[in-house]
Amino acid sequence: MDEPIASPNLSADVSWKNRTSRLPTMNPTIGVNLRVTGHCNQGGRKYMEDAFVVAYQQSEDQKNLEYAYFGIFDGHGGREAALFAKEHLMDFIVNQRNFWSNNDELILKAIKDGFVAAHHAMWKEVGGWPKTMSGLPSTSGTTASVAFIKQGKMYVGHVGDSRIVLGYQEADRKSWSCQTLTRDHKPESPAEKARIYSAGGRVMRKAGVERVVWRRPRLGHTGPVRRSTPFDHIPFLAVARSLGDLWSYNYLAGEFVVSPEPDVSVVPLDMRRHRCILLASDGLWNMLSPWEAVRIAQEAELQNESLILESALHPSMASSKAVICNPSKLLVDRALSKWMSFGMRADNTSVVTVLLDPPGPPRSEVLLRQQVLQKLRPRDDLDGSLLLDNLDKSYARKLQDCIQDRRTLPKPIVLTPA
């Protein structure tokens, strides 16, 4: 396994003000090698309501991985919903029988069903969450953008306005390009606005921002909610889908105005093109475009590659002060710098960066092999696929052999700090 690209341990800052997770690499049977980092910063906000998670499931013999899991959660109205999703959403998904299918559509259905199950499970928890200042039940909710990597594919589930972006590189280009894998669920979106109204909700503008209206029983009301109950209409939430936000349940229509149903998709991973996956809250995306973010991740990767080669080929010349660059921290720092340059109070900002490598030898070993090949046969366009084609092909067979009864699997390992 590769060394972590940020640090050789799993340490993390103890303060939510500025927290980093430095995570190890992962490899087949998920079909790829992964190098993962995460970082978050409270910014200028009074509370930290973001959360992120990285986890993986070992096979029964603990020699391979069934899946790797990544999630970003941007809470609002308190951090309770985000923490609940961080701790439990994965379990609600992988406990769906369909998740263990080989059929993409059934796996995506499991993700949908897991999102909805996690949302409904919050009903049992909300009574213990802090009430609003007016004494009403908690209005805590959260975005949720998650990705599973298994059997050489990435399965995405998403509600809210956090984002997942895929970085890729065409064969004739040195710079990485980007593809956004999620769409923001905003009340101003025509499709979301139509869905909100069909569920009996409304959208109103407040301070220049379209918001889902909280149809709240007038303060002082007691007893059951009826058609004759007086309501206040409060422009409240700037996302159209989330987990939590139980206040949005329309008892007359029997559904949530702020929907917990995720968009889902599957992306076959191509190790000849795909370079990274970025998951981040809107604290990042409000300041950096997907293209800028992917280029920053590439900048960190090139810096780390140079350092690895220098240390390996010239150990006596390598600086003891050289520092491996954490791409997640670099992204958060760039976003915070832009918030500051605009004279704005920075939002909570969280990033998970997943760097993708072909299955087989760790990245550092591949780099050294490429360096030797270039010395023996110099050329600028050394085809990395030559190395890929010579890798052990047995992992493909292992993908089929590793489907097991989940009851025999070890407990999933969660790497992010509690």
N, C-alpha and C positions, 0 to 999 in steps of 0.2 A: 504493500500500500504506500501511496505517496505520503510525504510529510504534509501536515496542514499548511496551507499557504499563508496563514497569519501567525501561527504559533504552534509549538510542538505539544501543547497541552490543551485541556478543556477549560482553562480558567476564564473567568468573566468578572468584569467590574461589579462590585456589590451594590452600587447605586443605580437606580433607574434613570438618573439624570443622564448617564452616558454609558451605555452597556454594550459590550461586545461579546459574542460567542465565537470561539475559535474551534472549528470542528474538523474531525479527521476525514479521510477519503473513504469512498465506498466503491465496491466493484461487483461483478456479476454474481448471481444470476439476473440481476436487474438489467443486464445487457450493456452497461456503460461503466466507466470509472468516473467518480464525482469528487471534486474538491470544493468544499463548502465553507463559507464564512457568513456570519450575521453580525449586524451592529444596529443599535438604536440610540436615539438621543431625545430627551424630553423637550429640547428647544426652549422657547420662552414661555411655554404654557405652565399653568399652575400645577397641573396633574399630568402624570404619564398614563395614557390610556391605550397606547399601542402594545401589541405583543407579537412575538413570532415564535415558531416552533420548527425544529428539525428532528426527525426520528427515522429509525429504520427497523425492519423486521428481519431477524436472522432466520435461516432455514433450520430444520429440526437438528441437523448435525452441526449447526453454528459455523459452517464453512462458507456459506453463501448468503445472499440477501434475497428475500422475497420481494421487497419493495423499499423504496426510500420515500419519505414524506416531508413536504415543506409547506408552511403556512404563514400568512401575514394577516393580522387582525387589527383594525383601527377602530377602537371603541369610541363611543359618545354617550353622554349622560351617565358617566361613571365607567370604570374599567372592568366591572363584574362580568358583563357579557363577553368581552374580549378574552378574559382569563378563562371563562368557562369553555369557550370555543377552543382556545389553545390547548386546554387540558383534555377535552372530551370529544371534539369533532372527529378526529381520526378514528377513535374507537367506534363511534356511531356508524362510520362508513365501512370500516373493515369487518364489522360484525354483520354486515349485510351479506347474505349467502352469495348474491350476485357478484360481489367484489372478487371472489375467487374463481370466477368463470374465465374462460379464454375468449369470450365474446366481448368485443369493445362496447357494444350497445348495452349489454347487461352490466358491465363495469360502470359505465356512465350512469345507468339507472341507480346503481348502488350509491354513487356519490350524491345524486339528487335525493334519494331516500334518506341517506345519512344526514344531509343538511337539514331536511325537514324534521327528522327525528331529534336532532340536537336542539333545534329551535323549540319544539314542543316540550322537550325536557326542561327547558328554562322555566316553564310554568311552575315546576316543583321547587325551583330555587329562588324565584323572584321575591317570595315572602321574606327571605333572609337577607336580601340586598337592601342597602340604604334607601330610605324613602326620599321623595322630592322635598324641597323646602316647604311646600304646602301640605305635606303629609300624605301625598298620594304614593301608590306603588312605584317602584323604580322605573325609570324610562331608559335604562341602560340597553344599548344595542351595539352591534359591531359589524363592520365589513368582514368578509372572509374570502381570501383568495388562496387556494391550496392546489398543490400539484403532487401527484404520485408518479414515481418512475418505477415501472416494472416491465420486464420482458422487452426491453428496448423501446418502450413507448412512454409518453408522458400523458397523464390523464388530469385534466384541469376542472376544478369547480370554483365558481366565483359569484359572490353577491357584493354590491357596493361599488366604491370608487378607488379601492386599491387596485394594483395592476400586476400582471405577469407579462414579461417581455422576453422573447427569445432572440438571442444574438447569433448571427450566422455569418459565414464568410464564403463568398463565391470563389471559384478556383482561380479566376483571373484578377482578383482584387486582394490588396493587402489589408484594407480596412474592413472591419466588421460592419454588417448591416443589422437591421432590427425588424422584428415582427411582433406587434402587440397581440397577445393571445386572449385578452379580455376586453370587454367594453364597459365603460362606466355606466352604472345604473343611476341616472340623474332624473329628478322630477320633470325637468324641461325637455327630456327626450320625448318625441311624439309617441313612440311605442309605449314607454313607461307611463306617460301621462294618460294615455287611453286605458291602460290596464288599471291605473289608480282609480279613475272615474268609474270603470266597470265594476270595481270592488266597493263602490259607494264612498270613495274618498274624494278629496279635493286637493288642488295645488294652488298656492298663493305666493305672491312675491313679498319678500321682506328684505330690506337693505340691499336691494338689487339682486337677490338670490331666490330662485324658485324653490319652494319648500313644500313637503307633504304636510297637510293640515292635521293637527291633533284635534279631533272632535271630542273634547273633554267635557264630561258632565260638570255643570256649573258648581263651583266650590260651595260646599254646604249641603249638596244633594245627598240624601240617604236612601237606601232601599234599592230595588232592582232598577236597571236601566230600561225605560220604555220609550215608545215613539213620542210620548208627550214630555219626556224628560228634557229640561232646558240644557242646551249645550253652549260652550264657548268654542269658537273656531280659531285655533292658534297656529299660524305658520311656524312649523316646528323643525322638520328634518330635511336636510339637503341631499339625502340619498333615497332612492326609491326601493331598494332591496337591501335586506340585512338579516342577520340573526339577532334575536331579541326583539326590542321595540314592540313588546307585547301590548302596549297602549294602543297600537294601531288595529287591533282586532275589531272588526265590524260585526257586532252581534246580530244585526239584522240580516246582513249578507252572508254571515257565517264564514268569513275569510279575512286574512290579514291585508290591510291596505299596503303596508310595507312588507313586501313578499319575501319569504325565506327561500324560495325556489331558485336554485342557482342556474346560471348558464354552465353548460358542460361541453367539453371537447376533448379530442384525442389527437396527439401529434406523434407520428412515428419519428424517432430520433435518428438522424443521419450523422454519423461521426465524421464523415468527410466534409460536412458543411457546418453543423451546429456547434457553437462554441460556448455559449453560456445561457443561463436562465436567471433573470432578475425578478424577484418578488419585492414589492415595496409599497408602503402606504403613501397617501397623497401628499404627505410632507415632502417627499422626494419629487413626485410627478408634478406638483404645482410649480416647481422651480426648474426641473430638468426635463427635456423631451426624451422619449425613448431612445432616439438616436444618440443624444448626448450621453445618456447613461451607459449605453453599450460601448461607446467609444472610451469612456472613463474606465470601464471594466477591462477593455483591451489594453489601455495604457498601463493599468496595474499588472496585467498578465505579462506584457513585454518587459516591464521592469523586473518582475520576479524571474522570468526566464533568463534574463541577462545575469542576474545575481546567482542563479543556480549554476549556470555555465562557468561563470568566473570562479565560483567557489570550488567547483569540481575540477576544472582544468588547471587552475592556478591557486591551489589552497594556501600557498605561502604568501600570495599577494592579496588574498581576499581580506577585506577590512572587517575587523571584529565588530565594528559599529554598523555594518550593513544591516538593514532591517527589511524583512520580507513585507511587502505591501498588502494590507487587508483591503480588497476591493470594496467590500461593504462599508467599511469605515471611510474610505476615500469618497464614496458616493454620498454618504451622509454629510461629511464635512463640506463637500462642494455645495450641496443643497443649503446647508445652514449658512454658508458664506453668501449665497445669493439672497436668502431671506434678509440677512443683515444689510447687504448692499442696497436693498429696496427700502430699508428703514422699517421693516415689518417684524412683528413678533413671530418667531419661527414656530411652526407647528411641530408636534411630535413627529419624528421621522425615523422609519425603520426599514432596513434592507436585508434581504437574504440573497447572496450571490452563489450560484451553482455553476462551476466551471466543468465542462464536459470533455472527457477524454475517451478514446477507444478502449474497449476491454483489453486486458493484457498487462504489459509492464507499466509501472508507474510513470508519470509524466517526466520526472527528472531523468529516468533511464532512457526514455525515448529521445529527449533532447540531446543527451550525450551521444546516443547512436547516430542521430542526424548530423551532429557536429563531426563525428568521425567519418561518416559517409561523404560529407561535403569536402573534407580534406583529401579523401581518396579520389573523389570524382566531383570537383567543384561545380556547382550550378545553383542558381538562385531559386529555381522553382522545384527544389527537391520535393517529390510527391510523397506526402505523408501516407497516402493510401498503400504505398509499397510495404510500409511497416504493418499497416492494418491487415493487408492480405496475408502476411506471414504469421499473424498472431494465432494462438491456439484456437482452433475452430470448435473445440469440445464444448465451449460454453453454450453454443446453440442447442446442442443435444441436452445439456443440463436444464435449459429452460423448460423442456417438456418433462424432464424427470422430477422437477422440484415441486410439482403440484401435489400438495399433501393436505390431509385433514388439518385444518388450522388448530384444532385442539391439541395437536402434538407439537406446535411451534413454541419456542421460547417467548417470553413476554417482550413486546416491542421496546426498543431502547430509545429514550428521548434524550437528546444531547443538549438542548437549550436549558439555561438556568431556570430554576423555579421562580 
